[in-house]
Amino acid sequence: MSPLPRLGVLIALVGLAACAPSPPALPAAPVAAGSSITVQAAAVPLNPEAPGQIAIGGFVYAGGLALSSPDTSRFHGLSDLAVDQDGRLVAISDEGDLIEGQLRFENDRLVGLTDVTLSPLSGLDGRPLPNKEMSDAEGLAILASGVRLVSFERRARIWLYPSDGGPPRAVPAPDAVFPPNGGLEALAADPERGPDAYVAGGEESGQTWLCRLTVPCVEGPKVDKSPEFGLVALRRLPGDQTAYLLRAWDPLRGNRIILSITGAAGEVARMEMARPLTVDNFEGVDFVPRPQGGYRLYILSDDNFSASQRTLLLAFDWTP
């Protein structure tokens, strides 16, 4: 989902829209379920203006890719991701598609994405989601049992997709009214609270909710953020720590993100990205524990189906 511009920049946006590239045309329907697609991966530097930059504070760059596919115009709008210990990636798009693939590494650096499939997320009736109001998937959480939770924005809800396939079912979601373009962007498993526990977050408000599969959601902490930033993703880490991904955009400064990792005593670590760093509309984040300690961190951008943006997947290594 693209960030909402503030009122003061609307006039500038009208001018920009007149010369903006048209988004790629979509096919009449998603590609067939389980269809294999080729994904091209072009390496990108952390800082195009300073190729020697290898870190942002304590976050060490471990490779980055600009992803595209010549096989389908639906490989766009990727909103969140989950990566397992073996480098298996699952992502969702805000047009209601499920993407799965295998990350490739050379000398422990991210270099590619292979064995990719793209298939439509189904509705409660087992059929592909019919329109944008229903298909705007924004958050992804995989519980210990293997079931996948997906949060949707325009018609706010959370659905559980069984690990063995089949139609989803509705599970508890926050009892709240969300702005049309500022709803349930953030979703994460919360294993320290239980195998069925998860956390949801509202983009515009920064409010979070603590949820379980069998009981209603209750309000959790509210993210301390500036009004121009939205909460677009979160992940729970061991030791009662939480990583929040915040995103802002305006036509002068472009995209900016803040990754804030907080614990009971306050902020533990912080990473900020803005131009001239390689930055786009980052909306997805995940952390994978590393055998030698610390985490491999991934961030994923949503290109909004726009030719002026990119689908970026960047990797960083971080040791608390």
N, C-alpha and C positions, 0 to 999 in steps of 0.2 A: 504494500500500500504506500502511495506517495504521501509525504508529510503535508499537513495543512499549512498553507502560507498564512502569515499574519495579515491583518487588514491593511497595514501600511505599505505592503509590497504588491497589492493587487493590481495597481495601475501598471507597475513594471512587468508583471506577469502577462498582462494583455499584449504588451509589445513583444515579449519573448515568444508568445504562442504563435504569433503571425509568421515567425521564421523557424519554428521548431520542426524537426524532422517528423514525418508521419510514422506512427508505430507500425510494425509488421502486421500484415493482414492475418487473421486467424482462420483456420479451416472451419468448415461448417460444424464439425464435431471433433472431439478428442481422437487421437490416434488409438488404434485398437488396444484393449487392455493387455498389459504385459509386453507391449511392443518394444523391441530392442532399438536403441538409437545410438548413433555415433556422436560423441561429444568431443569437440576440439578444445584443447587447453593451451593457451598461450601464456608463457611465464611473464609476470609483471614484477617490477622492482618495488621495494617498499617506498622509495622516494625517487621518482624519475629525475628530479633536479640534483640529487646527491646519491648516485648509485652505490656509494660506499656505506650508506647508512644501513645498519643491520639490526637496530633495536629501537624501541620506544621505551625508555626507562628500563624496567626489569623484564619487559616483554621482548624476547629475541625472535627476529623474523626467521621463519622456517619454510619460506616459499609461498608464492601466491600465483593464482591462475585467473585469467579471463576466460570464461567458459561460453561456448556456443555450440549449436548443433545445425548441421546442414540438412537434417532429415525432417525436422518439424518446426513449425513456427510457435509451438506451445512450450518450448524450453525457455521460458522467461518467467518473470514475476516470482522468483523463488523467495519464500518468506521466512522459513525456519528450517533447521536441520538437526539431525542427531547422527553421531559417529560412534561406532563401537571400537573395542580394543584392536580389532583386526582391520580397521580402516574401512569398514562397510558404512556407506553413507545413505541416509534416508532424508528426503527433503519434501516439502510441500510447496505448492504455488497458489497465488491468490486468484487463479482461474480454476482451482479445484482439481489439480493433478498431483499425483504421487510419483516421485522420482527416486530411484534406487540405483546405486552404483558402487564401485570399488575404487577407493583412492589408491594411487600409485606413488611410491616413494623411491628416491635414489639418494643414497648416503643420508638417509633419514630426512630428506627434504621433500616437500610436496611437489610432484611433477605432473600428475595427470589424474583423470577420472575415466575408468573403463567399465565394461559390462553394464551399461546403463539401460534401464527400462523406464518407460514413462506410461502411466495408466491413469484413468480418471478415478478420483475418489467417488465412492457411491453414496447415495442417499439411503434413507431408512427403508426404501422399497427395493434396494439393490441396484437401482439404475444410476447412471451418471447424474451428477447435480445439474439442474436444468438452466441456471442463469447466474449472473454475477451476484445477485443478492444472496443466493444460497451457497455459492462456491468460493467465497472470499476467505480461504483458509489462511490463518496467520501464525498460529502457535502449534508446536509439536512437542509432545512428551511421550517417552516410552517407559512404561512401568516395568518392574522387575519380572512380571509374568510374561512380558513380551507384547502386551496389548499396547496399541497406539492411541493416544488421546490427541485430538485436533480441536483447536479453538477457531471459531469463525467470527468475522467481524460484523458485516452489515446486518445479518440476522444473528444476533449474538447467541452463541450456544457452544457447548463442548460435546463432542461425540467420541465414543469409544469404538475403535476398529479392532475386531478380534485378531489375535496373532495368526490364526489359521485361515484367515480370509472370511468372507461373508459380510452381510450388511452391518452397518454400525448400529449403536443404540445411544440414546441420550443419557448423559450422566450429569451430576450436579454442576451447576454453573453459578456465578455470582448473580444474586438478585439485585440487579442495578440497571439503571437506564444509561446507555452510552451514547455519545455523539455519533452521528453517522460515519465519520471518518476517524474516530478516536477510541475504538472499542477494545475488544479482547485480543490484543497483539501478543501478549506474553503468556507463556505456559511452560511449566517445568515439573518433572517428577520431584517428590520430596521424600526420598527413601529413609531419612533419619526419623521421620514421623510415622512411617509405616509403608508397607508395600503397595497400599492402595491410595497413598496420599499424593496430592499435587498442589501446585500454586498457580494462580492465574493473576494477570495484571492488566489494568486498563491503561491504554496509551496516553491519553490526554490527562487523566487525573493522577496517574502514578499510584493509584490505590491498588493494593494486592489483596487477594483472598486465599485463605487456607481451605482446601477442599479434600474430601474423600469420596470414594465411589458410592458409599452407602449412607452418607449424611449430608445435610446442606452445607454450603460454603459459609465461612464466617470471615469477617474482615481481619486482615493482617496488617502489617506495617505499611505506611504510605511512603513512597520514595521521595526523598528530598531532592528536588530538581528545579531548574529554572523553567519558567513557563514556555520558552521556545523549544525546549526539549521534550520529546515524547518517550515513554517507556515502550520499547519495541521487542525486547526479549529478556529472559532471565534464566538463570540456572542455579540450582542449589548445590553447594559444595560441602564436604565433610567439615565437622566442627561448627555447625550452625552458621556457615557463611553463605552469602548470596551474591551472585554476579548479576548486575543490572546493565543492560545495553540501552543507552539513551541516544536518540538521533534528532538532529535539527537540520533545517534547510532554509536558505533564503537565496534570492537570485544574485546577490552580490558575493556572498561567501561560499555558496554551494553547500554541499553536504558536510556535516560535522558529526562526529560520534564521541561519546564518552563511555568507556567500560569502567564501571565502579564495582569493586569487590569489597563487601562490608561484612563485619562480624559484630559480635556483642559489644566490643569496645570501640566500634566505629569503622572508618574506612581502612582497609588492609592494603589495597593497591588500586591504581588508577591508570588508565591508558586513554589518551585523547588523540584523535586523528582529524586532520583538516588539510586542505591544500597547503603545500604542494605534495603531501603524501598521497599514495594511491588510495583514494577514498571514493565511495559511491553511497548508494542508499542502503547501508548495512542494516539488516533486520533480523538476522539469525545468528545465534552463538551457541557453541557447545565446548565442553571441556572433557578431555580424555586423559585419565591418569597415565603417567609414564613409568615404566619399570624402574628407572633410575631415580625416580622422585619427581615431583612437580607435575605439570600438566602440558599437554598439547592443546592449544586453544584454536578454534576455528571460528571465523566470522564470514557470513554469506550476505551478498547484496541482492536486493530486488531491483531489477532494471525497469520495472513498470511497463514492460513491453514497448520500450522507447528506444529508437535507434541512437539517441544521444546518451544513453546510459549503458552500463555493462553489468553482467553477472560475474561478480568477483568472489573468489574463495581464497581467503588468506589464512595462513597458519602462523602461530607464534608459540614459543615455548616459555613457560612461566613457572618459576619455583617460588612458592611463598616464603 
